[in-house]
Amino acid sequence: MEQDDTVGSIADRVRAPLETVLGERPTMEHVLLVLFLVVGVYMYQGASEFAPDAQTFPRLMAGGTAVLAFLLLARNYLTVVAPLVGAGLGAYLTYDGVTTFLADGGGLVSLVAGVGLLVAVVGFRERFGEGVESFVAEPMQVMGDTDTTEALAESETEPEEPPADEADSETADADRAASGEESDSAAMYVYEIDDPKGPVVTGLLCVGYMLLTFTIGMLYATPIFVIAWTLWVRMDVPKAVALTVLSFVTAYLFYDLIQDDIAEGWLTGWELPAPDDLLGLWIHAGDLLQWGVVIG
């Protein structure tokens, strides 16, 4: 009993300053956001090993992940934090665009984006902060059309009405289960904010994605990660297939047009056959089979 009290007091001492900094009670969601922030920064720095032209896409993705994770962590202070982050990002993009333009004549997109962001932050600071707050702090549910903040407000304001007849409700639930009917929210996994299962599994999937990238390369690690995630959230099969195909096509376009090193494990040096090589082998095998049939 004393040990439980000691653990509880330690947890309270740790939770109190975090709650003061975050402006809300810390949950497993914050742990997951910190993981996204760390991974985004790491991947942004790691992309510096690519060729200059190949750095753009992974740095945009990693940088976007890190910035959005940070904004979500600071969502209770967005009217102040968002303009500061926007000013810093605009200054960085402007500097990068200027240096790139002076070096090889490129970087115009970065320069225009940086200047535009600085103008928006300086000239419309309040509107910029309110816009970012509306975008970040009022998200829409994934794969759905329900505003989570409105649903939460309605659930808090409307009193809960007891069922008129529990027996009838149980019968109705049994009939729906027998007929195979499910609500829209039952198609995907949802979890309570204090439930560590969802954030922990998502974090493990992200770590697994990084390990696969270091082992077999990003080309095939990307669709494997997407498949694992869609299975975890129990996504509908058509949506899961479409999302997996889209992820693989995106990875392949990056492989084919920008940087073919993503098909190779960064640490192991393993390189699985690329899709075009597999297609060539398949066509060659078909020709051999057809030739064998003709000879026979």
C-alpha positions as CSV (number, residue, x, y, z in Angstrom):
1,M,0.0,0.0,0.0
2,E,2.8,2.4,0.8
3,Q,4.5,1.5,-2.4
4,D,1.4,2.4,-4.4
5,D,1.1,5.7,-2.5
6,T,4.8,6.4,-3.4
7,V,4.3,5.7,-7.1
8,G,1.1,7.8,-7.1
9,S,2.9,10.7,-5.5
10,I,5.8,10.5,-8.0
11,A,3.3,10.4,-10.9
12,D,1.6,13.5,-9.5
13,R,4.9,15.4,-9.2
14,V,5.7,14.5,-12.8
15,R,2.2,15.2,-14.1
16,A,1.8,18.6,-12.4
17,P,4.6,20.5,-14.3
18,L,3.6,18.8,-17.6
19,E,0.0,19.9,-17.1
20,T,1.2,23.4,-16.5
21,V,3.4,23.4,-19.6
22,L,0.8,21.7,-21.9
23,G,-2.2,23.6,-20.5
24,E,-4.1,20.4,-20.2
25,R,-3.8,16.9,-18.6
26,P,-1.1,14.9,-20.2
27,T,-2.2,11.7,-21.9
28,M,-0.8,9.0,-24.2
29,E,-1.7,11.2,-27.1
30,H,1.1,13.6,-26.0
31,V,3.6,10.7,-25.9
32,L,2.7,9.8,-29.5
33,L,3.0,13.4,-30.6
34,V,6.5,13.6,-29.0
35,L,7.4,10.4,-30.9
36,F,6.2,12.0,-34.2
37,L,8.2,15.2,-33.4
38,V,11.4,13.3,-32.7
39,V,11.0,11.0,-35.8
40,G,10.2,14.0,-38.0
41,V,13.3,15.9,-36.9
42,Y,15.5,12.8,-37.2
43,M,14.2,12.0,-40.8
44,Y,14.6,15.6,-41.8
45,Q,18.3,15.6,-40.7
46,G,18.8,12.1,-42.3
47,A,17.6,13.3,-45.6
48,S,20.7,15.5,-45.9
49,E,22.5,12.4,-47.0
50,F,20.5,12.3,-50.2
51,A,21.4,14.2,-53.4
52,P,20.3,17.9,-53.4
53,D,17.3,17.2,-55.7
54,A,16.3,14.1,-53.7
55,Q,16.2,15.9,-50.4
56,T,13.1,18.0,-51.3
57,F,10.3,15.4,-50.9
58,P,11.5,13.6,-47.7
59,R,12.3,16.9,-46.1
60,L,8.9,18.3,-46.9
61,M,7.2,15.2,-45.4
62,A,9.5,15.0,-42.3
63,G,9.4,18.7,-41.7
64,G,5.6,18.8,-42.1
65,T,5.3,15.9,-39.6
66,A,7.5,17.7,-37.1
67,V,5.8,21.1,-37.4
68,L,2.3,19.6,-37.1
69,A,3.3,17.5,-34.1
70,F,4.7,20.5,-32.4
71,L,1.6,22.6,-33.1
72,L,-0.6,19.9,-31.7
73,L,1.5,19.7,-28.6
74,A,1.2,23.5,-28.2
75,R,-2.5,23.6,-29.3
76,N,-3.5,25.6,-26.2
77,Y,-1.1,28.4,-27.1
78,L,-1.5,28.5,-30.9
79,T,-2.5,32.2,-31.2
80,V,1.0,32.9,-29.8
81,V,3.0,29.9,-31.0
82,A,1.7,29.7,-34.5
83,P,3.0,33.2,-35.6
84,L,6.4,32.4,-34.1
85,V,6.6,29.1,-35.8
86,G,5.4,30.7,-39.1
87,A,8.0,33.5,-38.8
88,G,10.8,31.0,-38.1
89,L,9.7,28.7,-41.0
90,G,9.4,31.7,-43.3
91,A,12.8,33.0,-42.4
92,Y,14.3,29.5,-43.0
93,L,12.6,29.1,-46.4
94,T,13.7,32.6,-47.5
95,Y,17.3,32.0,-46.4
96,D,17.4,28.6,-48.1
97,G,15.9,30.0,-51.3
98,V,18.3,32.9,-51.4
99,T,21.4,30.7,-50.8
100,T,20.2,28.2,-53.4
101,F,19.4,30.9,-56.0
102,L,22.9,32.4,-55.5
103,A,24.6,29.0,-55.8
104,D,22.9,27.5,-58.9
105,G,19.9,29.7,-59.8
106,G,17.3,27.5,-58.2
107,G,15.3,27.7,-55.0
108,L,12.7,30.1,-56.3
109,V,9.8,28.1,-54.9
110,S,11.4,28.1,-51.5
111,L,12.1,31.8,-51.7
112,V,8.5,32.7,-52.8
113,A,7.0,30.5,-50.1
114,G,9.2,31.9,-47.4
115,V,8.5,35.5,-48.3
116,G,4.8,34.8,-48.6
117,L,4.8,33.2,-45.2
118,L,6.6,36.1,-43.6
119,V,4.2,38.6,-45.1
120,A,1.2,36.6,-43.8
121,V,2.7,36.3,-40.3
122,V,3.8,39.9,-40.0
123,G,0.8,41.6,-41.8
124,F,-2.0,39.3,-40.5
125,R,-0.6,37.9,-37.3
126,E,-3.9,37.5,-35.5
127,R,-5.7,36.0,-38.4
128,F,-2.8,33.7,-39.1
129,G,-2.9,32.5,-35.5
130,E,-6.6,32.0,-35.5
131,G,-6.5,30.2,-38.8
132,V,-3.8,27.8,-37.6
133,E,-5.8,27.3,-34.3
134,S,-8.9,26.4,-36.3
135,F,-6.9,24.0,-38.5
136,V,-5.0,22.3,-35.7
137,A,-7.2,22.4,-32.7
138,E,-10.5,21.5,-34.5
139,P,-9.6,18.4,-36.5
140,M,-12.0,16.2,-38.5
141,Q,-12.2,12.5,-37.8
142,V,-10.0,10.3,-40.0
143,M,-12.0,8.9,-42.9
144,G,-15.2,10.6,-41.6
145,D,-17.2,13.8,-41.7
146,T,-17.9,14.4,-38.0
147,D,-16.3,17.3,-36.3
148,T,-14.9,15.9,-33.1
149,T,-15.1,19.2,-31.1
150,E,-18.8,19.7,-32.0
151,A,-19.5,16.0,-31.1
152,L,-17.7,16.5,-27.8
153,A,-19.6,19.7,-27.0
154,E,-22.9,18.1,-27.7
155,S,-22.1,15.1,-25.6
156,E,-21.2,17.4,-22.7
157,T,-24.2,19.7,-23.0
158,E,-26.9,17.1,-23.7
159,P,-28.0,15.0,-20.7
160,E,-27.8,11.3,-21.1
161,E,-31.3,9.7,-21.4
162,P,-31.7,6.3,-19.9
163,P,-33.0,3.7,-22.4
164,A,-36.8,3.3,-22.3
165,D,-36.6,-0.4,-22.2
166,E,-33.3,-2.2,-21.8
167,A,-34.8,-5.5,-23.0
168,D,-35.9,-3.8,-26.3
169,S,-32.5,-2.2,-26.7
170,E,-30.7,-5.5,-26.2
171,T,-33.1,-7.2,-28.6
172,A,-32.3,-4.5,-31.2
173,D,-28.6,-4.9,-30.7
174,A,-28.9,-8.6,-31.2
175,D,-30.9,-8.1,-34.4
176,R,-28.3,-5.7,-35.7
177,A,-25.5,-8.1,-34.9
178,A,-27.4,-11.0,-36.5
179,S,-28.1,-9.0,-39.7
180,G,-24.4,-7.8,-39.8
181,E,-25.2,-4.2,-39.5
182,E,-22.5,-1.9,-38.0
183,S,-22.3,1.8,-37.3
184,D,-19.9,3.9,-39.3
185,S,-17.6,4.3,-36.3
186,A,-17.4,0.5,-35.8
187,A,-15.4,0.2,-39.0
188,M,-12.2,1.6,-37.5
189,Y,-10.5,1.3,-34.2
190,V,-11.1,4.1,-31.7
191,Y,-9.7,4.5,-28.2
192,E,-10.2,6.5,-25.1
193,I,-7.8,9.3,-24.5
194,D,-6.3,7.6,-21.5
195,D,-6.1,4.2,-23.2
196,P,-2.4,3.6,-24.0
197,K,-3.2,0.8,-26.5
198,G,-3.8,3.0,-29.6
199,P,-0.9,5.4,-29.3
200,V,1.5,2.6,-28.2
201,V,0.6,0.4,-31.2
202,T,0.8,3.4,-33.6
203,G,4.2,4.3,-32.2
204,L,5.4,0.7,-32.5
205,L,4.2,0.7,-36.2
206,C,6.2,3.9,-36.8
207,V,9.3,2.4,-35.2
208,G,8.8,-0.8,-37.2
209,Y,8.6,1.3,-40.4
210,M,11.9,3.0,-39.6
211,L,13.5,-0.4,-38.9
212,L,12.1,-1.8,-42.2
213,T,13.5,1.3,-44.0
214,F,16.9,0.6,-42.6
215,T,16.7,-3.1,-43.5
216,I,15.0,-3.4,-46.9
217,G,14.6,0.2,-48.0
218,M,11.7,2.7,-48.1
219,L,10.2,1.4,-51.4
220,Y,8.8,-1.8,-49.9
221,A,8.7,-0.7,-46.3
222,T,6.0,2.0,-47.1
223,P,3.3,-0.4,-48.4
224,I,4.0,-2.9,-45.6
225,F,3.6,-0.1,-43.0
226,V,0.3,1.0,-44.6
227,I,-1.0,-2.6,-44.7
228,A,-0.2,-3.1,-41.1
229,W,-1.8,0.2,-40.1
230,T,-5.0,-0.5,-42.1
231,L,-5.3,-4.0,-40.5
232,W,-4.8,-2.4,-37.0
233,V,-7.6,0.2,-37.5
234,R,-9.8,-2.4,-39.2
235,M,-10.3,-0.2,-42.3
236,D,-12.7,-1.3,-45.0
237,V,-11.0,-3.5,-47.6
238,P,-11.6,-1.2,-50.6
239,K,-10.2,1.8,-48.7
240,A,-7.3,-0.2,-47.4
241,V,-6.4,-1.5,-50.8
242,A,-6.7,2.0,-52.3
243,L,-4.5,3.5,-49.6
244,T,-1.9,0.8,-49.9
245,V,-1.7,1.1,-53.7
246,L,-1.5,4.9,-53.4
247,S,1.4,4.6,-50.9
248,F,3.3,2.2,-53.1
249,V,2.8,4.3,-56.2
250,T,4.0,7.4,-54.4
251,A,7.1,5.5,-53.2
252,Y,7.7,4.1,-56.7
253,L,7.5,7.5,-58.3
254,F,10.0,8.8,-55.8
255,Y,12.2,5.8,-56.6
256,D,11.9,6.2,-60.3
257,L,12.1,10.0,-60.7
258,I,14.1,11.3,-57.8
259,Q,16.2,8.8,-55.8
260,D,16.6,5.1,-56.5
261,D,18.5,4.5,-53.3
262,I,15.3,4.1,-51.4
263,A,15.0,0.6,-52.6
264,E,18.1,-0.3,-50.6
265,G,18.4,-0.9,-46.9
266,W,20.3,2.1,-45.5
267,L,22.2,-0.1,-42.9
268,T,22.1,-3.6,-44.4
269,G,22.7,-2.7,-48.1
270,W,20.0,-5.2,-49.0
271,E,18.1,-4.3,-52.2
272,L,15.0,-6.2,-53.2
273,P,14.1,-6.3,-56.9
274,A,12.4,-3.1,-58.1
275,P,8.9,-3.4,-59.6
276,D,10.2,-2.7,-63.1
277,D,12.7,-5.5,-62.7
278,L,10.0,-7.9,-61.5
279,L,7.8,-6.9,-64.4
280,G,10.7,-7.6,-66.8
281,L,11.3,-11.0,-65.2
282,W,7.5,-11.8,-65.4
283,I,7.4,-10.8,-69.1
284,H,10.6,-12.9,-69.8
285,A,9.1,-15.9,-68.0
286,G,5.9,-15.5,-70.0
287,D,7.9,-15.5,-73.3
288,L,9.8,-18.6,-72.2
289,L,6.6,-20.3,-71.3
290,Q,5.0,-19.4,-74.6
291,W,8.1,-20.5,-76.5
292,G,8.0,-23.8,-74.7
293,V,4.4,-24.4,-75.6
294,V,5.1,-23.6,-79.3
295,I,8.1,-26.0,-79.3
296,G,6.0,-28.7,-77.5
